[in-house]
Amino acid sequence: WIQSVYVAPPARQRGLYRALHDEVRKRALEEGTVVGLRLYVASENHRAMEVYRRVGMSETPYRLFEEEL
């Protein structure tokens, strides 16, 4: 379970997220019981969404609802 991913600005555009994603994907396929990978992203974080698209992920129609207590 990976809760959050953040790449510091000086380290961006070096393929760090792609490397992490590729490794997680590889291990998930090897496990054989994982059915997919899911990411939550802030609706205004267009840069991250583009990165996710480039590694082969696609947007879904799901919306997140929560109640803070």
VMD Tcl script that builds the backbone (N, CA, C; Angstrom):
set m [mol new atoms 207]
animate dup $m
set s [atomselect $m all]
$s set {name element resname resid chain x y z} {
  {N N TRP 1 A 0.858 -1.172 0.000}
  {CA C TRP 1 A 0.000 0.000 0.000}
  {C C TRP 1 A 0.894 1.221 0.000}
  {N N ILE 2 A 0.732 2.059 -0.984}
  {CA C ILE 2 A 1.455 3.330 -1.038}
  {C C ILE 2 A 0.411 4.419 -0.854}
  {N N GLN 3 A 0.545 5.178 0.213}
  {CA C GLN 3 A -0.459 6.183 0.529}
  {C C GLN 3 A -0.296 7.450 -0.305}
  {N N SER 4 A 0.909 7.947 -0.404}
  {CA C SER 4 A 1.132 9.208 -1.111}
  {C C SER 4 A 2.444 9.155 -1.872}
  {N N VAL 5 A 2.471 9.886 -2.966}
  {CA C VAL 5 A 3.698 10.000 -3.757}
  {C C VAL 5 A 3.979 11.484 -3.936}
  {N N TYR 6 A 5.191 11.877 -3.636}
  {CA C TYR 6 A 5.592 13.271 -3.829}
  {C C TYR 6 A 7.036 13.283 -4.281}
  {N N VAL 7 A 7.289 13.979 -5.378}
  {CA C VAL 7 A 8.658 14.145 -5.856}
  {C C VAL 7 A 9.010 15.618 -5.663}
  {N N ALA 8 A 10.060 15.877 -4.914}
  {CA C ALA 8 A 10.483 17.254 -4.641}
  {C C ALA 8 A 10.834 17.958 -5.955}
  {N N PRO 9 A 10.517 19.240 -6.062}
  {CA C PRO 9 A 10.758 19.971 -7.307}
  {C C PRO 9 A 12.156 19.791 -7.917}
  {N N PRO 10 A 13.237 19.830 -7.122}
  {CA C PRO 10 A 14.555 19.667 -7.760}
  {C C PRO 10 A 14.779 18.285 -8.380}
  {N N ALA 11 A 13.981 17.298 -7.975}
  {CA C ALA 11 A 14.159 15.928 -8.474}
  {C C ALA 11 A 13.175 15.570 -9.587}
  {N N ARG 12 A 12.322 16.493 -9.972}
  {CA C ARG 12 A 11.310 16.203 -10.987}
  {C C ARG 12 A 11.923 16.117 -12.384}
  {N N GLN 13 A 11.182 15.497 -13.265}
  {CA C GLN 13 A 11.556 15.315 -14.674}
  {C C GLN 13 A 12.826 14.481 -14.831}
  {N N ARG 14 A 13.005 13.538 -13.929}
  {CA C ARG 14 A 14.143 12.615 -14.004}
  {C C ARG 14 A 13.677 11.162 -14.083}
  {N N GLY 15 A 12.379 10.965 -14.200}
  {CA C GLY 15 A 11.855 9.613 -14.331}
  {C C GLY 15 A 11.676 8.874 -13.022}
  {N N LEU 16 A 11.704 9.582 -11.892}
  {CA C LEU 16 A 11.579 8.915 -10.597}
  {C C LEU 16 A 10.212 8.266 -10.416}
  {N N TYR 17 A 9.153 9.004 -10.746}
  {CA C TYR 17 A 7.829 8.401 -10.585}
  {C C TYR 17 A 7.663 7.220 -11.533}
  {N N ARG 18 A 8.106 7.367 -12.767}
  {CA C ARG 18 A 7.989 6.258 -13.723}
  {C C ARG 18 A 8.705 5.013 -13.198}
  {N N ALA 19 A 9.888 5.187 -12.639}
  {CA C ALA 19 A 10.636 4.049 -12.096}
  {C C ALA 19 A 9.867 3.398 -10.945}
  {N N LEU 20 A 9.309 4.207 -10.052}
  {CA C LEU 20 A 8.519 3.678 -8.940}
  {C C LEU 20 A 7.288 2.939 -9.465}
  {N N HIS 21 A 6.580 3.566 -10.380}
  {CA C HIS 21 A 5.375 2.959 -10.948}
  {C C HIS 21 A 5.704 1.633 -11.634}
  {N N ASP 22 A 6.757 1.627 -12.429}
  {CA C ASP 22 A 7.144 0.401 -13.135}
  {C C ASP 22 A 7.467 -0.726 -12.161}
  {N N GLU 23 A 8.158 -0.405 -11.073}
  {CA C GLU 23 A 8.513 -1.430 -10.085}
  {C C GLU 23 A 7.274 -1.949 -9.353}
  {N N VAL 24 A 6.397 -1.051 -8.954}
  {CA C VAL 24 A 5.160 -1.459 -8.277}
  {C C VAL 24 A 4.314 -2.313 -9.219}
  {N N ARG 25 A 4.215 -1.896 -10.475}
  {CA C ARG 25 A 3.438 -2.655 -11.466}
  {C C ARG 25 A 4.031 -4.048 -11.666}
  {N N LYS 26 A 5.342 -4.123 -11.786}
  {CA C LYS 26 A 6.025 -5.404 -11.970}
  {C C LYS 26 A 5.743 -6.343 -10.795}
  {N N ARG 27 A 5.874 -5.820 -9.588}
  {CA C ARG 27 A 5.635 -6.649 -8.400}
  {C C ARG 27 A 4.174 -7.080 -8.296}
  {N N ALA 28 A 3.268 -6.187 -8.667}
  {CA C ALA 28 A 1.843 -6.530 -8.636}
  {C C ALA 28 A 1.546 -7.661 -9.614}
  {N N LEU 29 A 2.125 -7.593 -10.800}
  {CA C LEU 29 A 1.923 -8.656 -11.786}
  {C C LEU 29 A 2.524 -9.970 -11.304}
  {N N GLU 30 A 3.694 -9.898 -10.679}
  {CA C GLU 30 A 4.337 -11.106 -10.148}
  {C C GLU 30 A 3.505 -11.734 -9.034}
  {N N GLU 31 A 2.884 -10.897 -8.220}
  {CA C GLU 31 A 2.052 -11.381 -7.114}
  {C C GLU 31 A 0.889 -12.219 -7.641}
  {N N GLY 32 A 0.309 -11.749 -8.715}
  {CA C GLY 32 A -0.754 -12.506 -9.353}
  {C C GLY 32 A -2.144 -12.314 -8.787}
  {N N THR 33 A -2.263 -11.658 -7.647}
  {CA C THR 33 A -3.586 -11.450 -7.050}
  {C C THR 33 A -4.028 -9.988 -7.096}
  {N N VAL 34 A -3.169 -9.118 -7.558}
  {CA C VAL 34 A -3.496 -7.692 -7.657}
  {C C VAL 34 A -4.262 -7.479 -8.961}
  {N N VAL 35 A -5.391 -6.787 -8.888}
  {CA C VAL 35 A -6.215 -6.604 -10.078}
  {C C VAL 35 A -6.075 -5.218 -10.704}
  {N N GLY 36 A -5.385 -4.309 -10.042}
  {CA C GLY 36 A -5.215 -2.979 -10.619}
  {C C GLY 36 A -4.455 -2.060 -9.697}
  {N N LEU 37 A -4.118 -0.915 -10.238}
  {CA C LEU 37 A -3.454 0.146 -9.477}
  {C C LEU 37 A -4.373 1.358 -9.510}
  {N N ARG 38 A -4.500 2.043 -8.395}
  {CA C ARG 38 A -5.380 3.202 -8.311}
  {C C ARG 38 A -4.648 4.342 -7.624}
  {N N LEU 39 A -4.831 5.528 -8.160}
  {CA C LEU 39 A -4.250 6.734 -7.570}
  {C C LEU 39 A -5.350 7.759 -7.348}
  {N N TYR 40 A -5.239 8.484 -6.275}
  {CA C TYR 40 A -6.104 9.635 -6.044}
  {C C TYR 40 A -5.252 10.870 -6.284}
  {N N VAL 41 A -5.820 11.845 -6.973}
  {CA C VAL 41 A -5.069 13.054 -7.298}
  {C C VAL 41 A -5.997 14.258 -7.168}
  {N N ALA 42 A -5.452 15.350 -6.657}
  {CA C ALA 42 A -6.240 16.579 -6.530}
  {C C ALA 42 A -6.671 17.044 -7.922}
  {N N SER 43 A -7.906 17.506 -8.036}
  {CA C SER 43 A -8.457 17.862 -9.349}
  {C C SER 43 A -7.679 18.968 -10.049}
  {N N GLU 44 A -6.939 19.763 -9.304}
  {CA C GLU 44 A -6.161 20.839 -9.930}
  {C C GLU 44 A -4.715 20.431 -10.224}
  {N N ASN 45 A -4.348 19.207 -9.907}
  {CA C ASN 45 A -2.963 18.756 -10.102}
  {C C ASN 45 A -2.796 18.155 -11.504}
  {N N HIS 46 A -2.880 19.021 -12.499}
  {CA C HIS 46 A -2.828 18.595 -13.897}
  {C C HIS 46 A -1.475 17.997 -14.272}
  {N N ARG 47 A -0.433 18.498 -13.689}
  {CA C ARG 47 A 0.903 17.976 -13.987}
  {C C ARG 47 A 1.016 16.499 -13.587}
  {N N ALA 48 A 0.537 16.177 -12.403}
  {CA C ALA 48 A 0.568 14.781 -11.956}
  {C C ALA 48 A -0.313 13.913 -12.846}
  {N N MET 49 A -1.484 14.413 -13.217}
  {CA C MET 49 A -2.377 13.632 -14.072}
  {C C MET 49 A -1.717 13.305 -15.404}
  {N N GLU 50 A -0.980 14.241 -15.949}
  {CA C GLU 50 A -0.280 13.991 -17.210}
  {C C GLU 50 A 0.785 12.915 -17.030}
  {N N VAL 51 A 1.497 12.952 -15.917}
  {CA C VAL 51 A 2.493 11.910 -15.626}
  {C C VAL 51 A 1.809 10.552 -15.545}
  {N N TYR 52 A 0.682 10.474 -14.860}
  {CA C TYR 52 A -0.035 9.208 -14.716}
  {C C TYR 52 A -0.512 8.694 -16.074}
  {N N ARG 53 A -0.963 9.597 -16.933}
  {CA C ARG 53 A -1.373 9.178 -18.283}
  {C C ARG 53 A -0.182 8.625 -19.066}
  {N N ARG 54 A 0.965 9.263 -18.918}
  {CA C ARG 54 A 2.153 8.817 -19.667}
  {C C ARG 54 A 2.622 7.427 -19.261}
  {N N VAL 55 A 2.330 6.994 -18.039}
  {CA C VAL 55 A 2.726 5.636 -17.635}
  {C C VAL 55 A 1.620 4.622 -17.937}
  {N N GLY 56 A 0.551 5.062 -18.596}
  {CA C GLY 56 A -0.481 4.133 -19.039}
  {C C GLY 56 A -1.751 4.104 -18.220}
  {N N MET 57 A -1.866 4.976 -17.239}
  {CA C MET 57 A -3.080 5.011 -16.424}
  {C C MET 57 A -4.122 5.882 -17.126}
  {N N SER 58 A -5.381 5.680 -16.792}
  {CA C SER 58 A -6.439 6.486 -17.387}
  {C C SER 58 A -7.394 6.967 -16.303}
  {N N GLU 59 A -8.032 8.091 -16.592}
  {CA C GLU 59 A -8.971 8.687 -15.643}
  {C C GLU 59 A -10.235 7.835 -15.563}
  {N N THR 60 A -10.825 7.778 -14.375}
  {CA C THR 60 A -12.058 7.014 -14.177}
  {C C THR 60 A -13.191 7.978 -13.824}
  {N N PRO 61 A -14.426 7.506 -13.868}
  {CA C PRO 61 A -15.545 8.373 -13.507}
  {C C PRO 61 A -15.793 8.471 -12.003}
  {N N TYR 62 A -14.968 7.817 -11.185}
  {CA C TYR 62 A -15.191 7.831 -9.741}
  {C C TYR 62 A -14.928 9.204 -9.139}
  {N N ARG 63 A -15.709 9.544 -8.133}
  {CA C ARG 63 A -15.513 10.750 -7.327}
  {C C ARG 63 A -15.292 10.315 -5.894}
  {N N LEU 64 A -14.536 11.092 -5.151}
  {CA C LEU 64 A -14.240 10.776 -3.758}
  {C C LEU 64 A -15.162 11.586 -2.849}
  {N N PHE 65 A -15.786 10.913 -1.901}
  {CA C PHE 65 A -16.612 11.569 -0.883}
  {C C PHE 65 A -16.009 11.255 0.475}
  {N N GLU 66 A -16.047 12.212 1.370}
  {CA C GLU 66 A -15.538 11.973 2.711}
  {C C GLU 66 A -16.272 12.853 3.702}
  {N N GLU 67 A -16.139 12.504 4.949}
  {CA C GLU 67 A -16.693 13.300 6.039}
  {C C GLU 67 A -15.620 13.407 7.103}
  {N N GLU 68 A -15.138 14.612 7.330}
  {CA C GLU 68 A -14.143 14.816 8.379}
  {C C GLU 68 A -14.855 15.001 9.700}
  {N N LEU 69 A -14.331 14.382 10.733}
  {CA C LEU 69 A -14.945 14.471 12.063}
  {C C LEU 69 A -14.023 15.170 13.032}
}
mol reanalyze $m
mol bondsrecalc $m
mol representation Tube
mol addrep $m
